[in-house]
Amino acid sequence: MPTVPDDASDLSKIANLLGLMVTKGMPRATTVVTLQSCGFSTRDISQLTGSAENSVRAMLSAAKKKVAAKDSDG
């Protein structure tokens, strides 16, 4: 019978694994936005994707600008 994680570290590992599973095969920018919308911090996303934190911030900023531009167009 599987054990139930009772430790915050175990729960964090499970959350990270699920985040990677959900975003598998997505373009990196989409992965970053998806993970952020799921509540992952910039640092967490950086570690999960192997990207520098500054790169993650830049991708999030570009995504926000893209959404803002779409909203103003239509």
trRosetta pair geometry for C-beta under 8 A, 3 or more apart (Angstrom, degrees):
i j d omega theta_ij theta_ji phi_ij phi_ji
5 10 3.4 -160 -150 122 123 132
5 11 5.5 168 118 -60 133 66
5 13 8.0 -162 -121 53 156 103
5 14 6.4 -151 12 -25 158 134
6 10 7.2 41 38 46 33 139
7 10 4.4 89 65 4 91 104
7 11 7.0 -164 91 -5 48 84
8 11 5.6 -55 -148 39 35 112
8 12 6.2 41 152 -24 67 105
9 12 5.6 -52 -148 33 31 114
9 13 6.6 33 152 -20 63 103
10 13 5.7 -52 -151 33 33 112
10 14 6.5 32 151 -18 65 104
11 14 5.6 -53 -149 36 34 112
11 15 6.3 36 152 -20 66 104
12 15 5.7 -52 -146 36 32 112
12 16 6.3 33 154 -19 64 105
13 16 5.7 -54 -148 36 30 112
13 17 6.3 31 153 -19 64 107
14 17 5.7 -54 -147 36 31 112
14 18 6.3 30 155 -17 65 106
15 18 5.8 -56 -147 38 30 110
15 19 6.3 34 153 -22 64 106
15 40 7.9 164 147 -86 113 94
16 19 5.6 -53 -149 34 31 114
16 20 6.5 28 155 -16 64 105
16 44 7.3 -136 -99 -168 95 103
16 48 6.0 -159 -152 -97 93 109
17 20 5.9 -57 -151 37 31 109
17 21 6.3 30 152 -20 65 107
18 21 5.6 -54 -145 36 33 113
18 22 6.2 33 158 -21 66 107
19 22 6.0 -56 -146 35 27 109
19 23 6.4 0 164 3 63 115
19 35 5.3 60 -165 -118 121 98
19 38 6.3 178 -108 86 98 152
19 40 6.1 67 -120 -58 153 140
19 48 6.0 -46 107 -142 129 158
20 23 6.4 -74 -143 50 26 94
20 24 6.5 55 156 -61 64 88
20 48 6.1 -150 -72 -166 92 108
21 24 5.9 -26 -152 -17 30 116
22 34 6.8 -157 121 149 113 133
22 38 7.6 117 73 -65 158 156
23 26 4.8 -75 -169 27 73 128
23 30 7.4 170 -148 111 99 85
23 31 4.1 93 180 -128 135 88
23 34 5.3 163 -93 79 110 139
23 35 6.4 -32 -46 -52 151 94
26 30 4.3 -117 170 92 115 117
26 31 4.7 150 87 -62 116 81
26 34 6.7 26 112 3 173 145
27 30 4.7 85 61 10 83 107
27 31 6.9 -147 94 -10 40 89
28 31 5.4 -54 -148 34 33 117
28 32 6.4 35 155 -22 67 103
28 49 6.3 102 -147 -164 95 132
28 51 6.9 116 -172 -59 127 137
28 59 7.1 -103 125 -115 92 155
29 32 5.7 -50 -150 32 32 113
29 33 6.6 27 154 -14 64 106
29 59 4.8 -157 -122 -157 78 114
29 62 7.1 -63 -140 82 129 123
29 63 6.5 164 175 -66 103 108
30 33 5.9 -57 -148 39 32 108
30 34 6.0 33 154 -20 67 110
31 34 5.8 -59 -145 38 27 111
31 35 6.2 23 159 -16 65 108
31 49 6.1 134 115 -99 132 123
32 35 6.1 -57 -146 37 25 107
32 36 6.4 24 156 -17 62 108
32 45 5.6 80 -135 -180 73 137
32 49 6.6 -25 -78 -41 83 162
32 51 7.4 -36 -84 43 120 155
32 56 5.5 -176 -139 -142 125 77
32 59 4.5 63 72 107 162 139
32 60 6.2 -119 142 -61 118 78
32 63 7.6 -168 91 -24 106 142
33 36 5.8 -56 -148 37 30 110
33 37 6.3 28 155 -18 65 108
33 59 7.3 -121 -45 139 81 102
33 60 6.7 149 -90 -110 70 67
33 63 4.9 173 -86 -142 126 169
34 37 5.8 -58 -149 37 29 109
34 38 6.5 24 152 -16 63 108
35 38 5.6 -60 -150 39 34 110
35 40 4.2 -34 163 40 94 138
35 44 7.3 -155 162 108 123 102
35 45 4.8 142 102 -105 139 101
35 48 6.5 176 -127 69 157 150
35 49 7.7 -136 0 -41 158 113
36 39 7.8 109 -179 -24 31 9
36 40 6.1 -85 -87 63 36 82
36 42 7.7 22 -100 -78 106 60
36 45 6.4 -14 -61 -63 79 147
36 60 6.1 91 -49 -109 165 121
40 44 4.2 -128 -171 93 95 129
40 45 5.1 119 121 -58 123 84
40 48 7.1 -33 -167 0 154 144
41 44 4.6 100 51 5 76 102
41 45 7.0 -141 94 -4 40 86
42 45 5.8 -55 -147 38 30 111
42 46 6.2 37 152 -25 64 106
42 53 5.5 74 144 -153 107 93
42 56 5.1 149 -158 106 83 131
42 57 6.0 22 -141 -67 138 82
42 60 7.5 -83 -103 -10 100 149
43 46 5.5 -52 -149 33 30 117
43 47 6.5 26 155 -15 64 106
43 53 6.2 -11 -94 -103 56 120
44 47 5.9 -60 -152 38 30 107
44 48 6.1 26 154 -17 67 111
45 48 5.7 -57 -142 40 30 110
45 49 5.9 5 167 1 67 115
45 51 7.4 -26 132 56 84 112
45 56 4.9 130 100 -141 118 142
46 49 6.6 -71 -138 48 19 93
46 50 8.0 -160 172 26 51 1
46 51 5.6 -106 -133 79 61 72
46 52 6.4 -16 -143 169 114 16
46 53 4.5 -36 -77 -79 152 64
46 55 7.6 121 -116 57 91 91
46 56 5.0 -101 -72 -20 81 142
47 50 7.8 26 -173 -69 24 38
49 56 7.2 140 48 -87 135 107
51 55 4.3 -116 174 85 109 129
51 56 5.4 132 101 -55 122 84
51 59 7.8 5 153 -8 163 137
52 55 4.5 97 59 1 82 104
52 56 7.2 -147 95 -5 45 83
53 56 5.5 -52 -151 34 37 114
53 57 6.4 38 151 -19 67 103
54 57 5.6 -51 -148 36 34 113
54 58 6.3 36 152 -21 65 105
55 58 5.6 -53 -147 35 32 113
55 59 6.4 32 154 -19 65 104
56 59 5.8 -54 -149 35 31 110
56 60 6.4 29 153 -17 64 106
57 60 5.8 -57 -149 38 31 110
57 61 6.2 32 153 -20 66 108
58 61 5.7 -54 -145 37 30 112
58 62 6.3 31 155 -19 64 106
59 62 5.8 -53 -146 36 30 111
59 63 6.4 32 154 -20 64 106
60 63 5.7 -54 -149 35 31 112
60 64 6.5 32 153 -19 65 104
61 64 5.8 -53 -149 34 32 111
61 65 6.5 31 153 -18 65 105
62 65 5.7 -54 -148 37 32 111
62 66 6.3 36 152 -23 65 105
63 66 5.6 -53 -149 34 32 114
63 67 6.5 31 153 -17 65 104
64 67 5.8 -54 -150 37 32 110
64 68 6.3 33 152 -20 66 107
65 68 5.6 -54 -145 38 32 113
65 69 6.2 34 155 -21 66 105
66 69 5.8 -53 -148 34 29 111
66 70 6.6 30 152 -19 62 104
67 70 5.7 -54 -150 35 33 112
67 71 6.3 33 152 -20 65 106
68 71 5.6 -55 -148 36 31 112
68 72 6.4 24 156 -15 65 107
69 72 6.0 -58 -146 38 30 106
69 73 6.4 31 154 -23 64 108
70 73 5.8 -60 -151 33 30 112
70 74 6.6 -27 169 20 61 117
71 74 7.0 -103 -155 51 21 81
